[in-house]
Amino acid sequence: MEHKIMDIGPSNWLKACFVPTKSDAFVVGFRKWLKKYAGSEVNWPTKLSSSLPPTPPREQLLDRYWSHVVNCSSCREAIKGLNALEIVLQVVSVAAIGILAATKQSLMSVSARTALVFMAVLCFAASRWLSHFIYKNFHFHDYNHALR
């Protein structure tokens, strides 16, 4: 956002931003105060360049893990439990295939073997879905305002 404001000019910041809600009132009030008392810019007394640093990647900007999950005890417990469930599902999947491979064909019926294979595939698919769910909800979920 600051790059857009720099392009348009600090005094025309409202053309670069869309601030429709009541919660934006403080931003609008601050920008009006800054324009009135500081000419829309802070005149730092040190040797700073007027260019802004490059924008970090979206994944770093929208990171949920380091900005929230690490500091929230509820989220930490939730992610710990979901990670454990993911591992359990993977172990069950591998164990089912291992049992299937280790037993003789004559000791297990065709329907039992089919059920074991189905359970292994289902557990593996559930662990992959859970992995995606954990990443999306606790690490990074891209957000595009235009699509909402």
Summary of the structure (lengths in Angstrom):
residues: 148
radius of gyration: 26.9
end to end distance: 18.6
largest distance: 87.9
contacts: 312
relative contact order: 0.09
helix: 71%
strand: 1%
